[in-house]
Amino acid sequence: MLPSRVLATAVAGAASSSSAVRQLIRNSIAQNPVMIFSKSYCPYCLRVKDLFDDMSISYKALELDEHEQGFEIQQELKALSGQSTVPNVYIKGTHLGGSDDTHKAKESGRLVELLNKDVWTKISEA
Ligand SMILES: N[C@@H](CCC(=O)N[C@@H](CS)C(=O)NCC(=O)O)C(=O)O
């Protein structure tokens, strides 16, 4: 059994790293009008990037498979929106969803509506 001091340090370390991951996610979403959490090899991610490229809209993509905390980021993203797959797209702070959702939003006009929003959605601090 671990001494309680070692255990407390381990737990505190885990908590601060998960709050750092939450902060990274919040900053990424708050600083980029189009934020895509992605995996470099994922065909759905390529499809959604192609959609934005075709619309000449720039985006920021964070490739979870190339990030040392990619697994933790994906877990936090799931806690934030309920979505566990990539791509996971946010537009001006609003969670849009995956590739299929983004393509549907393009068709319905919701994507352009979100892109044109003046006031960004704020991610809750929870
Ligand atoms: N219908 C979803 C499908 C997305 C999907 O299946 N993505 C795969 C990667 S290509 C995924 O996230 N798999 C689970 C994982 O990588 O953890 C969409 O349109 O975005």
The ligand as an SDF file (V2000), in Angstrom:
LIG
                    3D

 20 19  0  0  0  0  0  0  0  0999 V2000
  -20.4820   10.1620  -37.5870 N   0  0  0  0  0  0  0  0  0  0  0  0
  -19.2610   10.6710  -37.0140 C   0  0  0  0  0  0  0  0  0  0  0  0
  -18.1850    9.6040  -37.1580 C   0  0  0  0  0  0  0  0  0  0  0  0
  -16.8540   10.0010  -36.4840 C   0  0  0  0  0  0  0  0  0  0  0  0
  -15.9870    8.7960  -36.1770 C   0  0  0  0  0  0  0  0  0  0  0  0
  -16.4310    7.6260  -36.2160 O   0  0  0  0  0  0  0  0  0  0  0  0
  -14.7200    9.0840  -35.8640 N   0  0  0  0  0  0  0  0  0  0  0  0
  -13.8170    8.0530  -35.4230 C   0  0  0  0  0  0  0  0  0  0  0  0
  -12.3990    8.3450  -35.9470 C   0  0  0  0  0  0  0  0  0  0  0  0
  -12.3210    8.2740  -37.7340 S   0  0  0  0  0  0  0  0  0  0  0  0
  -13.6770    8.0850  -33.9160 C   0  0  0  0  0  0  0  0  0  0  0  0
  -13.7500    9.1360  -33.2930 O   0  0  0  0  0  0  0  0  0  0  0  0
  -13.4190    6.9100  -33.3190 N   0  0  0  0  0  0  0  0  0  0  0  0
  -13.1930    6.8250  -31.8800 C   0  0  0  0  0  0  0  0  0  0  0  0
  -11.8470    7.3170  -31.4930 C   0  0  0  0  0  0  0  0  0  0  0  0
  -10.9560    7.6050  -32.3340 O   0  0  0  0  0  0  0  0  0  0  0  0
  -11.6210    7.4120  -30.2730 O   0  0  0  0  0  0  0  0  0  0  0  0
  -18.9090   12.0050  -37.7040 C   0  0  0  0  0  0  0  0  0  0  0  0
  -19.5230   12.3170  -38.7310 O   0  0  0  0  0  0  0  0  0  0  0  0
  -18.0570   12.7590  -37.2040 O   0  0  0  0  0  0  0  0  0  0  0  0
  1  2  1  0
  2  3  1  0
  2 18  1  0
  3  4  1  0
  4  5  1  0
  5  6  2  0
  5  7  1  0
  7  8  1  0
  8  9  1  0
  8 11  1  0
  9 10  1  0
 11 12  2  0
 11 13  1  0
 13 14  1  0
 14 15  1  0
 15 16  2  0
 15 17  1  0
 18 19  2  0
 18 20  1  0
M  END
$$$$
